[in-house]
């Protein structure tokens, strides 16, 4: 028993400074955007306590949060609505990458996306209890997850390109791989992922939205 404890103790070691720096250098942006998303979701869920139907309908063009309208939408209408909302976040993300303020603006954009998810889920639970939770899980969650992951990956590229522009402004040499061509190509793949998200959202909406009734 003593030998086992000693071997376990030897297996444990503290992370040294070099490993921490390497982790932050490689995954720091992902961690930052993940924290921004989580903070936005929490804030949105808290704000859902004071949200009303007019607010949810007003934010529908960004978060497709008009639940009554979704229950009667066709597959094509749901796809167009979801793709339009995704494209607005995509375009904002892309433009932030073309500015020197991208490293500040992108986390706020991801946080705002999380805010919409938290607000929608919180409002559905507050007003419709478990029926609302079921609608969120069956109809909205898959599209939200796919689009959010795509925006986070896009945000990482946007921050990287923004930092390269900032390096040029400061007069320092940017990374060799940070070119406008590579930036546009990487964003194009994210647009495909967002289209898949809209398709999943439309299909799930057609399959399950009619089961729920919101009055």
C-alpha positions as a Python dict, from the first residue, in 0.01 Angstrom:
ca = {
    (1, 'X'): (0, 0, 0),
    (2, 'X'): (281, 236, 88),
    (3, 'X'): (449, 160, -244),
    (4, 'X'): (129, 243, -434),
    (5, 'X'): (94, 578, -255),
    (6, 'X'): (457, 661, -325),
    (7, 'X'): (417, 577, -695),
    (8, 'X'): (101, 792, -715),
    (9, 'X'): (284, 1076, -547),
    (10, 'X'): (566, 1051, -798),
    (11, 'X'): (315, 1052, -1083),
    (12, 'X'): (181, 1387, -974),
    (13, 'X'): (375, 1697, -1060),
    (14, 'X'): (313, 2065, -1072),
    (15, 'X'): (285, 2246, -1399),
    (16, 'X'): (589, 2458, -1454),
    (17, 'X'): (586, 2809, -1592),
    (18, 'X'): (688, 2698, -1940),
    (19, 'X'): (392, 2459, -1970),
    (20, 'X'): (146, 2724, -1849),
    (21, 'X'): (282, 2976, -2098),
    (22, 'X'): (255, 2716, -2377),
    (23, 'X'): (-106, 2634, -2284),
    (24, 'X'): (-207, 3001, -2276),
    (25, 'X'): (-26, 3069, -2602),
    (26, 'X'): (-201, 2782, -2779),
    (27, 'X'): (-544, 2777, -2617),
    (28, 'X'): (-571, 3118, -2449),
    (29, 'X'): (-807, 3261, -2713),
    (30, 'X'): (-1032, 2954, -2693),
    (31, 'X'): (-1047, 2983, -2315),
    (32, 'X'): (-1123, 3356, -2339),
    (33, 'X'): (-1407, 3304, -2587),
    (34, 'X'): (-1543, 3012, -2384),
    (35, 'X'): (-1552, 3230, -2073),
    (36, 'X'): (-1721, 3510, -2269),
    (37, 'X'): (-1984, 3265, -2396),
    (38, 'X'): (-2051, 3127, -2048),
    (39, 'X'): (-2072, 3475, -1895),
    (40, 'X'): (-2316, 3581, -2166),
    (41, 'X'): (-2535, 3276, -2108),
    (42, 'X'): (-2548, 3339, -1733),
    (43, 'X'): (-2628, 3707, -1783),
    (44, 'X'): (-2898, 3620, -2038),
    (45, 'X'): (-3057, 3366, -1804),
    (46, 'X'): (-3065, 3628, -1527),
    (47, 'X'): (-3218, 3889, -1760),
    (48, 'X'): (-3485, 3639, -1866),
    (49, 'X'): (-3656, 3706, -1534),
    (50, 'X'): (-3756, 4053, -1660),
    (51, 'X'): (-3802, 3968, -2030),
    (52, 'X'): (-4143, 3987, -2197),
    (53, 'X'): (-4293, 3866, -2524),
    (54, 'X'): (-4229, 4198, -2699),
    (55, 'X'): (-3858, 4176, -2621),
    (56, 'X'): (-3831, 3818, -2746),
    (57, 'X'): (-4012, 3909, -3068),
    (58, 'X'): (-3789, 4214, -3110),
    (59, 'X'): (-3474, 4001, -3082),
    (60, 'X'): (-3605, 3735, -3319),
    (61, 'X'): (-3395, 3861, -3612),
    (62, 'X'): (-3079, 3788, -3410),
    (63, 'X'): (-3172, 3483, -3202),
    (64, 'X'): (-3481, 3341, -3380),
    (65, 'X'): (-3652, 3370, -3041),
    (66, 'X'): (-4014, 3420, -3154),
    (67, 'X'): (-4134, 3079, -3041),
    (68, 'X'): (-4495, 3121, -3151),
    (69, 'X'): (-4386, 3210, -3502),
    (70, 'X'): (-4145, 2916, -3517),
    (71, 'X'): (-4424, 2669, -3445),
    (72, 'X'): (-4595, 2760, -3774),
    (73, 'X'): (-4291, 2815, -3997),
    (74, 'X'): (-4216, 2606, -4303),
    (75, 'X'): (-3877, 2439, -4342),
    (76, 'X'): (-3764, 2702, -4592),
    (77, 'X'): (-3878, 2994, -4376),
    (78, 'X'): (-3707, 2850, -4070),
    (79, 'X'): (-3386, 2793, -4268),
    (80, 'X'): (-3382, 3147, -4406),
    (81, 'X'): (-3452, 3299, -4063),
    (82, 'X'): (-3180, 3095, -3893),
    (83, 'X'): (-2926, 3154, -4172),
    (84, 'X'): (-2994, 3529, -4165),
    (85, 'X'): (-2936, 3544, -3789),
    (86, 'X'): (-2617, 3337, -3822),
    (87, 'X'): (-2491, 3550, -4109),
    (88, 'X'): (-2527, 3870, -3907),
    (89, 'X'): (-2297, 3726, -3638),
    (90, 'X'): (-2065, 3591, -3908),
    (91, 'X'): (-2039, 3932, -4077),
    (92, 'X'): (-1977, 4113, -3749),
    (93, 'X'): (-1708, 3859, -3659),
    (94, 'X'): (-1545, 3895, -4001),
    (95, 'X'): (-1541, 4276, -3988),
    (96, 'X'): (-1399, 4279, -3635),
    (97, 'X'): (-1109, 4071, -3764),
    (98, 'X'): (-1038, 4345, -4018),
    (99, 'X'): (-995, 4604, -3744),
    (100, 'X'): (-730, 4650, -3477),
    (101, 'X'): (-1003, 4622, -3211),
    (102, 'X'): (-1092, 4263, -3293),
    (103, 'X'): (-929, 4118, -2983),
    (104, 'X'): (-1167, 4331, -2774),
    (105, 'X'): (-1479, 4317, -2990),
    (106, 'X'): (-1488, 3944, -3070),
    (107, 'X'): (-1522, 3828, -2704),
    (108, 'X'): (-1813, 4073, -2662),
    (109, 'X'): (-1973, 3935, -2978),
    (110, 'X'): (-1943, 3576, -2854),
    (111, 'X'): (-2073, 3688, -2516),
    (112, 'X'): (-2373, 3847, -2690),
    (113, 'X'): (-2439, 3518, -2871),
    (114, 'X'): (-2432, 3343, -2533),
    (115, 'X'): (-2664, 3611, -2396),
    (116, 'X'): (-2922, 3522, -2661),
    (117, 'X'): (-2900, 3153, -2577),
    (118, 'X'): (-2935, 3216, -2204),
    (119, 'X'): (-3218, 3464, -2255),
    (120, 'X'): (-3413, 3228, -2481),
    (121, 'X'): (-3367, 2926, -2258),
    (122, 'X'): (-3440, 3121, -1940),
    (123, 'X'): (-3752, 3283, -2085),
    (124, 'X'): (-3889, 2950, -2208),
    (125, 'X'): (-3838, 2792, -1867),
    (126, 'X'): (-3987, 3089, -1678),
    (127, 'X'): (-4298, 3115, -1893),
    (128, 'X'): (-4360, 2757, -2005),
    (129, 'X'): (-4179, 2543, -1749),
    (130, 'X'): (-4080, 2196, -1871),
    (131, 'X'): (-4264, 2240, -2199),
    (132, 'X'): (-4039, 2536, -2273),
    (133, 'X'): (-3730, 2341, -2174),
    (134, 'X'): (-3836, 2061, -2406),
    (135, 'X'): (-3876, 2306, -2693),
    (136, 'X'): (-3531, 2453, -2628),
    (137, 'X'): (-3365, 2109, -2613),
    (138, 'X'): (-3545, 1952, -2910),
    (139, 'X'): (-3573, 2247, -3147),
    (140, 'X'): (-3313, 2512, -3062),
    (141, 'X'): (-3017, 2350, -2890),
    (142, 'X'): (-2852, 2168, -3182),
    (143, 'X'): (-2851, 2475, -3405),
    (144, 'X'): (-2727, 2694, -3121),
    (145, 'X'): (-2438, 2460, -3041),
    (146, 'X'): (-2324, 2422, -3402),
    (147, 'X'): (-2344, 2795, -3478),
    (148, 'X'): (-2174, 2892, -3152),
    (149, 'X'): (-1883, 2652, -3208),
    (150, 'X'): (-1844, 2786, -3562),
    (151, 'X'): (-1843, 3145, -3436),
    (152, 'X'): (-1585, 3061, -3170),
    (153, 'X'): (-1353, 2906, -3430),
    (154, 'X'): (-1413, 3205, -3655),
    (155, 'X'): (-1350, 3436, -3361),
    (156, 'X'): (-1013, 3274, -3303),
    (157, 'X'): (-918, 3346, -3664),
    (158, 'X'): (-1056, 3701, -3637),
    (159, 'X'): (-854, 3778, -3327),
    (160, 'X'): (-539, 3635, -3487),
    (161, 'X'): (-580, 3848, -3798),
    (162, 'X'): (-670, 4155, -3592),
    (163, 'X'): (-354, 4110, -3388),
    (164, 'X'): (-150, 4090, -3708),
    (165, 'X'): (-301, 4421, -3822),
    (166, 'X'): (-221, 4572, -3483),
    (167, 'X'): (136, 4447, -3519),
    (168, 'X'): (162, 4628, -3852),
    (169, 'X'): (28, 4949, -3696),
    (170, 'X'): (290, 4924, -3423),
    (171, 'X'): (559, 4863, -3682),
    (172, 'X'): (643, 4508, -3577),
    (173, 'X'): (647, 4210, -3809),
    (174, 'X'): (323, 4005, -3805),
    (175, 'X'): (312, 3627, -3839),
    (176, 'X'): (393, 3509, -4190),
    (177, 'X'): (76, 3296, -4214),
    (178, 'X'): (-159, 3586, -4133),
    (179, 'X'): (-263, 3692, -4485),
    (180, 'X'): (-594, 3826, -4608),
    (181, 'X'): (-627, 3525, -4842),
    (182, 'X'): (-597, 3273, -4558),
    (183, 'X'): (-831, 3483, -4346),
    (184, 'X'): (-1104, 3485, -4613),
    (185, 'X'): (-1067, 3112, -4681),
    (186, 'X'): (-1089, 3017, -4312),
    (187, 'X'): (-1399, 3235, -4275),
    (188, 'X'): (-1558, 3068, -4578),
    (189, 'X'): (-1543, 2731, -4403),
    (190, 'X'): (-1716, 2882, -4100),
    (191, 'X'): (-1992, 3012, -4326),
    (192, 'X'): (-2050, 2654, -4444),
    (193, 'X'): (-2073, 2539, -4082),
    (194, 'X'): (-2326, 2814, -4008),
    (195, 'X'): (-2532, 2700, -4307),
    (196, 'X'): (-2531, 2346, -4165),
    (197, 'X'): (-2645, 2492, -3833),
    (198, 'X'): (-2936, 2669, -4004),
    (199, 'X'): (-3029, 2347, -4185),
    (200, 'X'): (-3030, 2150, -3860),
    (201, 'X'): (-3237, 2423, -3698),
    (202, 'X'): (-3492, 2415, -3981),
    (203, 'X'): (-3521, 2035, -3983),
    (204, 'X'): (-3565, 2009, -3606),
    (205, 'X'): (-3812, 2296, -3619),
    (206, 'X'): (-4025, 2112, -3875),
    (207, 'X'): (-4008, 1785, -3680),
    (208, 'X'): (-4077, 1901, -3326),
    (209, 'X'): (-4202, 2264, -3316),
    (210, 'X'): (-4559, 2165, -3401),
    (211, 'X'): (-4573, 1948, -3090),
    (212, 'X'): (-4556, 2257, -2869),
    (213, 'X'): (-4816, 2528, -2823),
    (214, 'X'): (-4728, 2870, -2682),
    (215, 'X'): (-5008, 3111, -2596),
}
